[in-house]
Amino acid sequence: MIAPPPRWVRRIVLAPLVVLLAVLLVPTSIMLALVVGAALTWLLPGRLRVLRLLWMLSFYVLWDAAAVVVLFALWVASGFGLAMHRPGMQRAHVAVARAALAVLFWQVRWTLRLRIVVEAPTGASLPDVPLLVLSRHAGPGDSFILVDTLLGRGRRAPAVVLKDTLQWDPAIDVLLNRLPAAFVTPASRRAPGRPGAAATIARIAAGLGTDGALVLFPEGGNVTPQRRARRIAELRERGKDALADRAERMPHVMVPHAGGFLAALDAIAPDAAVLVVAHSGLERLVTARDIWRELPMDKEIVLGGRLTRAADLPRDGEGRELWLFEQWERVDAWISERDVDRPVVRARRDRSR
């Protein structure tokens, strides 16, 4: 993806542009929905994929613009940024993130007909200690689902390390640059002397409070057959044929990268806990064509977790890397136990469309 423009361009051009687009969209979106809906009711009975997609795109623009306006108001209230990092202002931004994601997923559930089920983590209840969250990465929006769950049900303040290309989105850009989160630039585009992903993760982990949760995706990207095959080949090139054989028996996940995980463990508080998260329901949604084919999704997305205290993990790096691999084997087995693309069964389904 194309690298995001400089910060001043994102603030002076992109953020006002999305607000202007929303202002232009408001008086026309209802009329557009009525006209397109009337036509597609006849052309695509029972599916209405185009209408659903147009509505979600329109709603996202409005959602993004509303978030930008609220964040601008917080910037003014902070003394034009002078008090931005004070505890009260940080709590206000976490509250905005919690409310914004709640609104977004309310609409996603309604439009795309999704049901999100959260299973209680095995091992223990979430303690009042810093939390390191390790999640698989498969399907569109799984990071949003996880952060929304941590903010809403977990009452946590997530810290996320993301690719810098997500700064093209004004709301994500502004909000996360004010919270203990970070955007990482790939090594190919990183300026000399700038910290890499591991150093950035360690910095954020060291500053986590008892209500904080650092979210990492050790696979590094959505699972695809090509990436999975490359990851297994890398293990064989390193002479780890036994692990490669085990990885070949994990059809749902990729071999996790351990660098960020090890950096976080070395920096996080000794009483921290590690939550390994698995989810099912988005496996088939890899490309834009997959998403189009599945609309409306009518799916049940299930999240499950396993909690381990950091003090119970191996002390050496090699042992911790093997522990992470074993957790991914558990995640794969958890997914295999479920019907991954289980549809949501609803009464009077045809009439509801």
HELIX and SHEET records of a PDB file:
HELIX    1   1 ARG A    7  VAL A    9  1                                   3    
HELIX    2   2 ARG A   10  LEU A   14  3                                   5    
HELIX    3   3 ALA A   15  LEU A   43  1                                  29    
HELIX    4   4 ARG A   49  ALA A   77  1                                  29    
HELIX    5   5 PRO A   87  LEU A  112  1                                  26    
HELIX    6   6 ASP A  142  GLY A  152  1                                  11    
HELIX    7   7 ASP A  164  TRP A  168  5                                   5    
HELIX    8   8 PRO A  170  LEU A  176  1                                   7    
HELIX    9   9 ALA A  197  ALA A  206  1                                  10    
HELIX   10  10 PRO A  225  GLU A  237  1                                  13    
HELIX   11  11 ASP A  241  GLU A  248  1                                   8    
HELIX   12  12 GLY A  259  ALA A  267  1                                   9    
HELIX   13  13 ALA A  288  GLU A  294  1                                   7    
HELIX   14  14 ALA A  310  ASP A  312  5                                   3    
HELIX   15  15 GLY A  317  SER A  336  1                                  20    
HELIX   16  16 ARG A  349  SER A  352  1                                   4    
SHEET    1   A 7 LEU A 114  VAL A 118  0                                        
SHEET    2   A 7 LYS A 299  ARG A 309  1                                        
SHEET    3   A 7 ALA A 273  SER A 280 -1                                        
SHEET    4   A 7 LEU A 131  SER A 135  1                                        
SHEET    5   A 7 GLY A 212  LEU A 216  1                                        
SHEET    6   A 7 ALA A 157  LYS A 163  1                                        
SHEET    7   A 7 ALA A 182  VAL A 184  1                                        
END                                                                             
